[in-house]
Amino acid sequence: MNVLQLLVHKGLVRNEDVPALQTAARNQPQRPLHLLVLDQGLAKEEELLAMLAEQFGMDLVDLTKIRVEPDMLKSMPNKLVHRRSLMPLSRENGTLTVATADPFDVYALDELQTLTGLHVQPVLASPREISRLIKTHFGVGGETVTAMMADRAKEQVELLEEIETDDSEIAKQAQEASVVKLVNEILVEAANERASDIHVEPEEHTLRIRYRIDGILQTQVLPPEINRFQAAIISRIKIMARLNIAEKRLPQDGRIKMRVNNKEIDVRVSIIPMIHGEGIVMRLLDKTRMVFNLANVGMLDDTYGNFRKIIDRPHGIVLVTGPTGSGKSTTLYSALNEIKSDDLKIITVEDPVEYQQQHISQIQVHPKIGLTFGASLRSILRHDPDVILIGEIRDLETAENAIQASLTGHLVFSTLHTNDAPSAFTRLVDMGVEPFLVSSTIEGVMAQRLVRNICSECKVEYEPHHGDIPCDFPGVADKSFPKTLWKGAGCRKCHQTGYRGRSGIFELMVTGDRIKELVMQRTNAHVIRNEALKAGMITLRQDGWRKVLRGETTIEEVARVTAADLS
């Protein structure tokens, strides 16, 4: 009985999926059939591996619970580790235990035995976990750096725009196949890990690469030899972003449009000269992953209902505040999608335009030629809009034009950098806007932060200890807080972090009559905040605690991104 018949016999593959698998096997003859089954999601990995382990009489190991001795790896042949996906686990009494995802590849095991002179004992493991361990111990792009990628299938990174190069020596180095593959592998790894940013940071004797995943920077293990390729890597990224590779003294900004694993991704590239070379940050915008819908950003029902009433108003200003990377743009895009219709003309002014939206007119600002937020707004008002989105209110000119737009019957959305909602009023007054204009135009302010969600695969209950809970957590004062909360235990899906994905916590302040009076009197933000609380405003911290009680996030996450509420 061959593998395909065995899979069908065991009920892991349906009969109707067999023709597609046979076609895939003909198109990829080097790819083992059971891995093709996993590629196409036709069977659960743990069930398929358990069946293979039983058939071959092999142990099935969970690599997330295995600790590998780094010293043992120094004598391992990197070529075979990368090319055949063999991960050495332990060495004892002349026997080398090796994890493989392909028990049919006997030749690779024989070759490893010949090269090491050890008796090789294979065990079966998840191909994803083997790949993760290889990258952890041998480095992301390790096989490219050691020039041992000849037999490995190519990662697909397709540039959607033509790039231009010159005949200079540095350009030729950047276009070498090994450098191209290395940069591609870094991009593919980041896309697969759902990273929002890639940080390429030159240091005195090495090059550090970090991915920002769910808002947290994670350092990638790299082979030490990567330092030799630093100039070529930076030049390759510059070429992809259509930047000047000869300019190394001034900051540069560019953009890469590419397709990774059939997903279209926009990459915003920022390059700044540092002491030890040029630092690069690449912001990855995955168009396929972004769904702009208010129901998906994480607002609870009461917040959503109040916010919906505000954005349905015919005129006025709606502000969303928070630090960089707190999800403000996503909330604003979602609000526009919620209200857009054939009856409304919506125009946005952004710096830069991150996501292109259907049926919305979007303008990219160009400060160097005088097309600023303020200048754009003056022109927009002659374009007969109903709703205007301003990427950010940065100065008095933009603020005054936004207020003028709202006073002439337009609904204006924008962002502001403040820590909480009440501070938005004082920030505008500090910019120089007259208090009576601020109070008469601002309809509501939404402050927000992003918190990591508990991983659904490893979510477990636990009993919190009174001493570990912040004093402003509900029920702490009288010890009536819940006896059961939730956290992530750590698993393969979340890379042992206990978190996967993010959602927002929100502080919505609706501008009532009393708040308008306080703004007119130039009252400080603390007094305005207390008045908003009396009117029923739920703070960021309180909204975070509500999500903790619902089992969506943890106390630690809320405490990490919010400050304790002071009376």
C-alpha positions as a printed NumPy array, in Angstrom:
array([[  0.   ,   0.   ,   0.   ],
       [  1.581,   3.32 ,  -1.083],
       [  1.444,   6.512,   0.963],
       [ -1.586,   7.94 ,  -0.822],
       [ -3.591,   4.732,  -0.401],
       [ -2.546,   4.617,   3.252],
       [ -3.711,   8.184,   3.846],
       [ -7.092,   7.426,   2.281],
       [ -7.352,   4.123,   4.162],
       [ -6.667,   5.877,   7.478],
       [ -9.298,   8.516,   6.678],
       [ -6.795,  11.368,   6.649],
       [ -7.42 ,  12.221,   2.983],
       [-10.756,  12.105,   1.171],
       [-11.137,  10.214,  -2.108],
       [-12.214,  13.387,  -3.915],
       [ -8.877,  15.043,  -3.001],
       [ -6.778,  12.288,  -4.576],
       [ -6.729,  13.646,  -8.195],
       [ -5.528,  17.075,  -7.022],
       [ -2.774,  15.45 ,  -4.955],
       [ -1.663,  13.294,  -7.87 ],
       [ -1.443,  16.406, -10.048],
       [  0.561,  18.24 ,  -7.386],
       [  2.912,  15.248,  -7.066],
       [  3.55 ,  15.284, -10.836],
       [  4.247,  19.033, -10.775],
       [  6.558,  18.804,  -7.734],
       [  8.244,  15.386,  -7.975],
       [ 10.922,  16.381,  -5.422],
       [  8.323,  17.196,  -2.751],
       [  7.255,  14.235,  -0.563],
       [  3.558,  13.396,  -0.894],
       [  2.76 ,  13.769,   2.811],
       [  4.232,  17.295,   2.785],
       [  2.07 ,  18.161,  -0.24 ],
       [ -0.932,  17.04 ,   1.81 ],
       [  0.11 ,  19.457,   4.576],
       [  0.818,  22.251,   2.06 ],
       [ -2.764,  22.036,   0.81 ],
       [ -4.287,  21.733,   4.292],
       [ -5.952,  18.402,   3.494],
       [ -5.053,  16.744,   6.802],
       [ -4.155,  17.759,  10.347],
       [ -0.414,  17.784,  10.856],
       [ -0.459,  15.957,  14.192],
       [ -2.653,  13.122,  12.825],
       [ -0.587,  12.683,   9.656],
       [  2.722,  12.636,  11.546],
       [  1.329,  10.19 ,  14.103],
       [  0.348,   7.838,  11.251],
       [  3.81 ,   8.061,   9.651],
       [  5.541,   7.506,  12.988],
       [  3.467,   4.37 ,  13.51 ],
       [  4.213,   3.04 ,  10.009],
       [  7.963,   3.629,  10.277],
       [  8.288,   2.651,  13.928],
       [  9.727,   6.088,  14.778],
       [  9.291,   8.297,  17.814],
       [  7.205,  11.442,  17.25 ],
       [  8.644,  14.397,  19.184],
       [  7.305,  17.833,  20.044],
       [ 10.188,  20.195,  19.319],
       [  8.641,  23.001,  21.359],
       [  9.628,  21.015,  24.453],
       [ 13.135,  20.099,  23.267],
       [ 16.25 ,  21.97 ,  24.371],
       [ 19.143,  21.733,  21.924],
       [ 22.745,  22.03 ,  23.136],
       [ 24.364,  24.822,  21.041],
       [ 27.886,  23.309,  21.413],
       [ 26.763,  20.124,  19.674],
       [ 25.717,  22.086,  16.57 ],
       [ 29.178,  23.528,  15.857],
       [ 30.384,  20.308,  14.22 ],
       [ 27.199,  19.762,  12.201],
       [ 27.353,  20.13 ,   8.395],
       [ 25.33 ,  23.295,   7.707],
       [ 24.833,  22.235,   4.095],
       [ 22.922,  19.095,   5.039],
       [ 20.985,  20.725,   7.867],
       [ 19.544,  23.402,   5.554],
       [ 19.25 ,  21.422,   2.346],
       [ 17.595,  18.32 ,   3.817],
       [ 15.876,  19.972,   6.815],
       [ 17.593,  17.743,   9.367],
       [ 17.733,  19.179,  12.885],
       [ 20.263,  17.558,  15.279],
       [ 18.757,  17.307,  18.763],
       [ 21.219,  15.452,  20.982],
       [ 24.424,  13.424,  20.946],
       [ 25.105,  10.635,  23.393],
       [ 27.464,   7.621,  23.351],
       [ 28.21 ,   7.943,  19.642],
       [ 24.537,   8.272,  18.66 ],
       [ 23.167,  11.441,  17.071],
       [ 19.419,  11.97 ,  17.426],
       [ 18.086,  13.915,  14.452],
       [ 14.613,  15.311,  13.767],
       [ 13.275,  14.906,  10.228],
       [  9.934,  15.616,   8.606],
       [ 10.608,  13.195,   5.737],
       [ 11.154,   9.591,   6.877],
       [ 11.44 ,   8.533,   3.221],
       [ 14.693,  10.48 ,   2.758],
       [ 17.015,   7.672,   3.843],
       [ 19.849,   8.991,   1.679],
       [ 20.055,  12.231,   3.711],
       [ 20.355,  10.262,   6.959],
       [ 23.082,   8.043,   5.448],
       [ 24.98 ,  11.118,   4.246],
       [ 24.778,  12.71 ,   7.706],
       [ 26.046,   9.473,   9.252],
       [ 28.985,   9.425,   6.816],
       [ 29.904,  13.081,   7.385],
       [ 29.71 ,  12.935,  11.196],
       [ 30.941,   9.4  ,  11.787],
       [ 28.106,   8.926,  14.277],
       [ 25.22 ,   6.487,  14.376],
       [ 22.155,   8.532,  13.345],
       [ 18.861,   7.883,  15.134],
       [ 15.996,   9.672,  13.297],
       [ 12.851,  10.902,  15.029],
       [  9.803,  12.412,  13.34 ],
       [  8.759,  16.038,  13.93 ],
       [  6.687,  18.851,  12.477],
       [  8.294,  20.427,   9.36 ],
       [  7.332,  23.89 ,  10.637],
       [  9.012,  23.245,  13.984],
       [ 12.14 ,  21.85 ,  12.327],
       [ 12.346,  24.967,  10.159],
       [ 11.873,  27.174,  13.23 ],
       [ 14.653,  25.41 ,  15.172],
       [ 17.045,  25.589,  12.215],
       [ 16.432,  29.331,  11.933],
       [ 16.804,  29.753,  15.696],
       [ 20.153,  27.937,  15.902],
       [ 21.651,  28.434,  12.451],
       [ 20.086,  31.828,  11.66 ],
       [ 17.504,  33.333,   9.31 ],
       [ 19.095,  33.203,   5.858],
       [ 21.85 ,  30.962,   7.15 ],
       [ 21.819,  28.734,   4.12 ],
       [ 22.111,  31.722,   1.812],
       [ 24.995,  33.182,   3.755],
       [ 26.864,  29.865,   3.575],
       [ 25.99 ,  29.624,  -0.137],
       [ 24.324,  26.233,   0.277],
       [ 20.945,  26.9  ,  -1.279],
       [ 21.435,  25.16 ,  -4.608],
       [ 19.046,  22.302,  -3.974],
       [ 16.434,  24.129,  -1.961],
       [ 13.162,  25.293,  -3.495],
       [ 13.151,  29.046,  -4.097],
       [ 11.032,  31.317,  -1.946],
       [  8.687,  33.332,  -4.107],
       [  9.166,  37.112,  -3.88 ],
       [  7.863,  38.853,  -6.963],
       [  8.474,  42.582,  -7.41 ],
       [  5.444,  44.296,  -8.929],
       [  7.434,  47.261, -10.272],
       [ 10.487,  47.314, -12.511],
       [ 13.705,  48.22 , -10.729],
       [ 16.572,  50.183, -12.212],
       [ 20.283,  49.563, -11.604],
       [ 23.518,  51.089, -12.819],
       [ 26.86 ,  49.477, -13.638],
       [ 28.599,  50.465, -10.418],
       [ 30.432,  47.833,  -8.403],
       [ 28.118,  48.186,  -5.395],
       [ 25.04 ,  47.686,  -7.595],
       [ 26.561,  44.525,  -9.08 ],
       [ 27.215,  43.14 ,  -5.585],
       [ 23.638,  43.899,  -4.53 ],
       [ 22.297,  42.024,  -7.559],
       [ 24.263,  38.839,  -6.925],
       [ 22.006,  35.812,  -6.657],
       [ 23.049,  35.009,  -3.077],
       [ 22.283,  38.551,  -1.848],
       [ 18.93 ,  38.622,  -3.658],
       [ 18.   ,  35.274,  -2.077],
       [ 19.058,  36.425,   1.374],
       [ 16.949,  39.607,   1.256],
       [ 14.039,  37.618,  -0.187],
       [ 14.292,  35.125,   2.661],
       [ 14.223,  37.925,   5.248],
       [ 11.075,  39.362,   3.617],
       [  9.367,  35.967,   3.314],
       [ 10.129,  35.088,   6.927],
       [  8.696,  38.427,   8.1  ],
       [  5.539,  37.971,   6.006],
       [  5.036,  34.416,   7.276],
       [  5.449,  35.553,  10.882],
       [  2.831,  38.342,  10.409],
       [  5.475,  40.994,  11.192],
       [  4.421,  44.621,  10.809],
       [  7.99 ,  45.967,  10.628],
       [ 11.502,  44.753,   9.828],
       [ 14.369,  46.566,  11.563],
       [ 17.818,  46.192,   9.945],
       [ 20.304,  47.658,  12.427],
       [ 24.06 ,  47.829,  11.73 ],
       [ 26.251,  47.538,  14.805],
       [ 30.017,  47.749,  15.232],
       [ 30.8  ,  44.116,  14.532],
       [ 27.507,  42.651,  13.382],
       [ 24.17 ,  43.248,  11.704],
       [ 21.007,  42.878,  13.771],
       [ 17.593,  42.123,  12.265],
       [ 14.415,  42.365,  14.334],
       [ 10.767,  41.77 ,  13.427],
       [  7.918,  43.59 ,  15.168],
       [  5.233,  40.946,  15.724],
       [  2.008,  41.913,  17.497],
       [  3.682,  45.154,  18.559],
       [  6.717,  43.524,  20.203],
       [ 10.203,  43.53 ,  18.651],
       [ 11.734,  40.059,  18.348],
       [ 15.411,  39.6  ,  17.493],
       [ 16.184,  37.068,  14.763],
       [ 19.156,  34.777,  15.218],
       [ 21.59 ,  35.3  ,  12.332],
       [ 24.818,  33.574,  11.294],
       [ 27.858,  35.697,  12.223],
       [ 29.021,  35.766,   8.59 ],
       [ 26.063,  37.989,   7.659],
       [ 28.136,  41.019,   8.693],
       [ 30.176,  40.624,   5.487],
       [ 27.034,  41.148,   3.418],
       [ 25.856,  44.302,   5.235],
       [ 26.613,  46.763,   2.426],
       [ 25.173,  44.44 ,  -0.223],
       [ 21.955,  43.824,   1.779],
       [ 21.371,  47.55 ,   2.29 ],
       [ 22.092,  48.276,  -1.374],
       [ 19.71 ,  45.52 ,  -2.479],
       [ 16.905,  46.973,  -0.344],
       [ 17.647,  50.438,  -1.762],
       [ 17.444,  49.101,  -5.316],
       [ 14.122,  47.378,  -4.571],
       [ 12.779,  50.653,  -3.117],
       [ 14.129,  52.623,  -6.11 ],
       [ 16.413,  54.772,  -3.941],
       [ 19.849,  56.251,  -4.576],
       [ 22.347,  53.559,  -3.575],
       [ 25.269,  56.027,  -3.713],
       [ 23.685,  58.388,  -1.139],
       [ 24.773,  57.262,   2.332],
       [ 24.751,  60.565,   4.23 ],
       [ 21.089,  61.606,   4.061],
       [ 17.827,  59.888,   5.12 ],
       [ 15.782,  58.374,   2.279],
       [ 12.218,  57.084,   2.042],
       [ 10.931,  54.66 ,  -0.561],
       [  8.397,  51.973,  -1.289],
       [  8.493,  48.374,  -2.504],
       [  5.486,  46.713,  -4.103],
       [  5.82 ,  42.955,  -4.07 ],
       [  3.968,  39.665,  -3.949],
       [  5.013,  37.071,  -1.344],
       [  3.438,  33.624,  -1.433],
       [  0.607,  35.002,  -3.595],
       [ -0.07 ,  37.85 ,  -1.122],
       [  0.318,  41.424,  -2.328],
       [  2.356,  43.443,   0.167],
       [  3.358,  47.104,   0.177],
       [  6.604,  47.839,   1.985],
       [  7.412,  51.378,   3.164],
       [ 11.178,  51.768,   3.474],
       [ 12.874,  54.346,   5.724],
       [ 16.677,  54.632,   5.685],
       [ 18.625,  56.787,   8.145],
       [ 22.445,  57.006,   8.421],
       [ 23.716,  55.713,  11.785],
       [ 27.184,  55.598,  13.387],
       [ 27.983,  52.113,  12.064],
       [ 26.095,  52.301,   8.767],
       [ 22.611,  52.883,   7.442],
       [ 19.684,  51.705,   9.561],
       [ 16.591,  50.488,   7.73 ],
       [ 13.013,  50.072,   8.912],
       [ 10.539,  48.429,   6.55 ],
       [  6.81 ,  48.685,   7.33 ],
       [  4.909,  45.738,   5.831],
       [  1.337,  46.441,   4.742],
       [ -0.402,  43.188,   3.854],
       [ -3.419,  44.133,   1.764],
       [ -4.971,  40.656,   2.017],
       [ -4.924,  40.68 ,   5.833],
       [ -6.501,  44.093,   6.387],
       [-10.281,  44.182,   6.729],
       [-11.543,  47.675,   7.564],
       [-14.669,  47.009,   9.557],
       [-15.583,  48.678,  12.861],
       [-16.947,  45.379,  14.132],
       [-13.434,  43.864,  13.841],
       [-11.328,  46.514,  15.588],
       [-12.367,  45.365,  19.058],
       [-14.931,  47.925,  20.264],
       [-17.385,  46.594,  22.808],
       [-21.074,  47.155,  22.089],
       [-21.58 ,  50.329,  24.146],
       [-18.469,  52.03 ,  22.697],
       [-19.411,  50.976,  19.173],
       [-22.969,  52.304,  19.565],
       [-21.826,  55.714,  20.815],
       [-19.096,  56.027,  18.194],
       [-21.553,  55.086,  15.448],
       [-23.851,  57.937,  16.52 ],
       [-20.981,  60.425,  16.297],
       [-19.782,  59.403,  12.823],
       [-23.355,  59.581,  11.52 ],
       [-23.544,  63.317,  12.268],
       [-23.673,  65.668,   9.25 ],
       [-20.816,  67.925,  10.349],
       [-18.215,  68.442,  13.05 ],
       [-14.8  ,  66.98 ,  13.859],
       [-14.131,  63.443,  15.104],
       [-10.621,  62.88 ,  16.478],
       [ -8.79 ,  59.612,  17.119],
       [ -5.767,  59.936,  19.391],
       [ -2.919,  57.719,  20.457],
       [  0.8  ,  57.086,  19.879],
       [  2.299,  55.821,  16.63 ],
       [  1.265,  52.241,  15.893],
       [ -1.852,  52.255,  18.075],
       [ -4.269,  51.489,  15.235],
       [ -5.617,  55.003,  14.625],
       [ -5.552,  54.684,  10.818],
       [ -7.364,  51.341,  10.957],
       [-10.143,  52.825,  13.109],
       [-10.533,  55.815,  10.772],
       [-10.568,  53.677,   7.615],
       [-13.129,  51.413,   9.276],
       [-15.293,  54.409,  10.189],
       [-15.187,  55.672,   6.589],
       [-16.156,  52.238,   5.283],
       [-19.017,  52.161,   7.764],
       [-20.562,  55.399,   6.489],
       [-19.544,  55.473,   2.818],
       [-22.341,  55.302,   0.271],
       [-23.202,  56.533,  -3.209],
       [-24.678,  59.657,  -1.598],
       [-21.424,  60.797,   0.038],
       [-18.254,  62.245,  -1.457],
       [-15.319,  61.214,   0.773],
       [-11.834,  62.698,   0.303],
       [ -8.737,  61.842,   2.364],
       [ -5.382,  63.62 ,   2.724],
       [ -2.7  ,  61.238,   4.012],
       [  1.04 ,  61.035,   4.578],
       [  1.492,  58.47 ,   3.202],
       [ -1.544,  56.696,   1.699],
       [ -1.19 ,  53.3  ,   3.398],
       [ -4.189,  51.413,   2.011],
       [ -6.069,  52.243,  -1.16 ],
       [ -9.836,  52.265,  -0.618],
       [-12.551,  51.849,  -3.222],
       [-15.005,  54.731,  -3.745],
       [-12.857,  57.057,  -1.613],
       [-10.723,  59.826,  -3.178],
       [ -7.278,  59.725,  -1.585],
       [ -4.563,  62.401,  -1.764],
       [ -0.884,  61.874,  -0.947],
       [  0.758,  64.953,   0.585],
       [  4.119,  66.192,  -0.744],
       [  5.541,  68.769,   1.687],
       [  8.639,  69.342,  -0.482],
       [  6.511,  70.883,  -3.229],
       [  4.133,  72.664,  -0.859],
       [  1.324,  70.098,  -0.867],
       [  0.872,  69.973,   2.911],
       [ -2.189,  68.961,   4.947],
       [ -3.198,  72.611,   5.267],
       [ -2.707,  73.438,   1.581],
       [ -4.552,  70.293,   0.5  ],
       [ -7.519,  71.141,   2.694],
       [ -8.011,  74.514,   1.04 ],
       [ -8.21 ,  72.816,  -2.348],
       [-10.398,  69.956,  -1.099],
       [-13.134,  72.342,   0.017],
       [-13.528,  73.409,  -3.625],
       [-13.973,  69.746,  -4.588],
       [-17.463,  69.501,  -3.034],
       [-16.799,  66.816,  -0.379],
       [-19.204,  65.628,   2.316],
       [-16.649,  63.836,   4.487],
       [-12.94 ,  64.668,   4.831],
       [-10.198,  62.588,   6.448],
       [ -7.011,  64.428,   7.426],
       [ -4.179,  62.036,   8.227],
       [ -2.958,  64.102,  11.173],
       [ -3.424,  67.567,  12.672],
       [  0.192,  68.647,  13.145],
       [  0.071,  72.434,  13.161],
       [ -2.15 ,  75.499,  13.553],
       [ -2.768,  75.864,   9.802],
       [ -4.125,  72.323,   9.487],
       [ -6.205,  72.688,  12.671],
       [ -7.77 ,  75.966,  11.488],
       [ -8.577,  74.55 ,   8.053],
       [-10.148,  71.455,   9.632],
       [-12.311,  73.662,  11.865],
       [-13.266,  75.831,   8.904],
       [-14.299,  72.715,   6.981],
       [-16.493,  71.508,   9.854],
       [-18.101,  74.944,  10.269],
       [-19.07 ,  74.959,   6.579],
       [-21.035,  71.736,   6.902],
       [-18.464,  68.952,   6.499],
       [-17.764,  65.934,   8.7  ],
       [-14.009,  65.851,   9.377],
       [-12.015,  62.881,  10.686],
       [ -8.432,  63.228,  11.869],
       [ -5.785,  61.99 ,  14.306],
       [ -3.87 ,  63.753,  17.059],
       [ -0.956,  62.598,  19.221],
       [ -2.222,  62.762,  22.811],
       [ -2.179,  60.189,  25.597],
       [ -5.914,  60.314,  26.31 ],
       [ -9.133,  61.75 ,  24.905],
       [ -9.544,  64.852,  27.179],
       [ -6.046,  66.095,  26.304],
       [ -7.1  ,  66.601,  22.666],
       [ -8.934,  69.817,  23.595],
       [ -6.003,  71.358,  25.428],
       [ -3.61 ,  70.301,  22.645],
       [ -5.641,  72.195,  20.036],
       [ -5.891,  75.272,  22.273],
       [ -2.115,  75.094,  22.862],
       [ -1.626,  75.069,  19.077],
       [ -3.345,  78.441,  18.967],
       [ -6.927,  77.542,  18.031],
       [ -9.515,  79.716,  19.762],
       [-11.323,  77.774,  22.544],
       [-14.794,  78.725,  21.251],
       [-13.931,  77.153,  17.867],
       [-12.651,  73.964,  19.524],
       [-15.742,  73.584,  21.724],
       [-18.191,  74.225,  18.885],
       [-16.65 ,  71.806,  16.358],
       [-15.266,  68.745,  18.203],
       [-18.088,  66.196,  18.408],
       [-16.09 ,  63.413,  20.021],
       [-12.578,  62.129,  20.737],
       [-11.533,  58.486,  20.692],
       [ -8.269,  57.501,  22.381],
       [ -7.   ,  53.995,  21.697],
       [ -4.222,  51.459,  22.224],
       [ -3.557,  47.97 ,  20.898],
       [ -3.295,  44.975,  23.224],
       [ -2.252,  41.456,  22.287],
       [ -4.994,  38.822,  22.269],
       [ -4.648,  35.579,  24.195],
       [ -3.796,  32.763,  21.765],
       [ -6.96 ,  30.742,  21.165],
       [ -4.98 ,  27.506,  20.751],
       [ -3.353,  27.514,  24.198],
       [ -5.79 ,  29.601,  26.262],
       [ -6.04 ,  28.281,  29.835],
       [ -7.717,  29.344,  33.058],
       [ -5.728,  30.333,  36.118],
       [ -6.405,  31.676,  39.598],
       [ -4.961,  35.19 ,  40.082],
       [ -3.26 ,  36.106,  43.334],
       [ -4.452,  39.275,  45.056],
       [ -0.925,  40.715,  45.293],
       [ -0.341,  40.399,  41.543],
       [ -3.429,  42.381,  40.506],
       [ -3.239,  46.185,  40.032],
       [ -5.114,  48.154,  42.667],
       [ -7.515,  49.664,  40.088],
       [ -8.643,  46.262,  38.776],
       [-12.396,  45.741,  39.352],
       [-13.103,  44.178,  42.739],
       [ -9.571,  44.421,  44.158],
       [-10.5  ,  46.856,  46.951],
       [-13.073,  44.511,  48.501],
       [-11.444,  41.29 ,  47.191],
       [-14.488,  40.513,  45.036],
       [-12.447,  40.17 ,  41.838],
       [-13.012,  36.993,  39.759],
       [-11.279,  33.877,  41.021],
       [-10.655,  32.698,  37.454],
       [ -8.955,  34.585,  34.629],
       [ -7.286,  33.463,  31.396],
       [ -3.826,  33.47 ,  29.849],
       [ -1.935,  31.742,  27.053],
       [  0.192,  28.767,  28.072],
       [  2.368,  29.033,  24.938],
       [  2.208,  26.804,  21.874],
       [  3.497,  26.407,  18.31 ],
       [  0.914,  28.782,  16.86 ],
       [  1.99 ,  31.717,  19.043],
       [  5.702,  30.771,  19.263],
       [  5.379,  30.162,  23.013],
       [  4.364,  33.783,  23.72 ],
       [  0.773,  33.015,  24.739],
       [ -0.485,  35.801,  22.446],
       [ -1.589,  35.869,  18.825],
       [ -3.062,  38.912,  17.068],
       [ -4.071,  42.271,  18.493],
       [ -7.225,  44.289,  19.071],
       [ -8.006,  47.75 ,  20.355],
       [ -9.011,  49.17 ,  23.714],
       [-10.859,  52.47 ,  23.518],
       [-11.681,  55.629,  25.48 ],
       [-14.536,  57.529,  23.832],
       [-15.374,  61.019,  25.048],
       [-18.519,  62.579,  23.618],
       [-18.509,  66.387,  23.793],
       [-21.451,  67.417,  25.971],
       [-22.581,  70.907,  26.983],
       [-20.655,  70.923,  30.265],
       [-17.407,  69.896,  28.535],
       [-17.914,  72.652,  25.956],
       [-18.19 ,  75.178,  28.784],
       [-14.96 ,  73.933,  30.365],
       [-13.106,  74.143,  27.03 ],
       [-14.364,  77.726,  26.562],
       [-12.879,  78.551,  29.974],
       [ -9.47 ,  77.048,  28.931],
       [ -9.789,  74.47 ,  31.719],
       [ -6.981,  71.923,  32.018],
       [ -7.34 ,  68.343,  30.764],
       [ -7.642,  66.86 ,  34.274],
       [-10.837,  68.81 ,  35.03 ],
       [-12.286,  67.949,  31.603],
       [-11.45 ,  64.296,  32.246],
       [-13.269,  64.258,  35.583],
       [-16.339,  65.802,  33.963],
       [-16.245,  63.198,  31.173],
       [-16.05 ,  60.413,  33.764],
       [-19.144,  61.819,  35.514],
       [-20.893,  61.731,  32.135],
       [-20.097,  58.008,  31.791],
       [-16.818,  57.915,  29.866],
       [-14.997,  54.573,  30.112],
       [-11.217,  55.048,  30.271],
       [ -8.631,  53.072,  28.31 ],
       [ -7.67 ,  51.218,  31.458],
       [-11.28 ,  50.348,  32.31 ],
       [-11.947,  49.145,  28.767],
       [ -8.824,  47.003,  29.044],
       [-10.064,  45.445,  32.299],
       [-13.376,  44.647,  30.576],
       [-11.444,  42.71 ,  27.941],
       [ -9.483,  40.89 ,  30.639],
       [-12.752,  39.815,  32.291],
       [-14.037,  38.633,  28.893],
       [-10.957,  36.44 ,  28.461],
       [ -9.639,  38.36 ,  25.439],
       [ -6.362,  39.653,  26.876],
       [ -4.354,  39.603,  30.109],
       [ -3.77 ,  41.914,  33.062],
       [ -0.106,  42.21 ,  32.054],
       [ -0.989,  43.44 ,  28.551],
       [ -3.37 ,  46.134,  29.788],
       [ -0.838,  47.264,  32.405],
       [  1.859,  47.394,  29.695],
       [  0.017,  49.808,  27.38 ],
       [ -2.023,  51.951,  29.813],
       [ -1.32 ,  54.027,  32.895],
       [ -3.322,  53.587,  36.08 ],
       [ -6.348,  55.868,  36.357],
       [ -5.73 ,  58.642,  38.86 ],
       [ -8.595,  60.305,  40.689]])
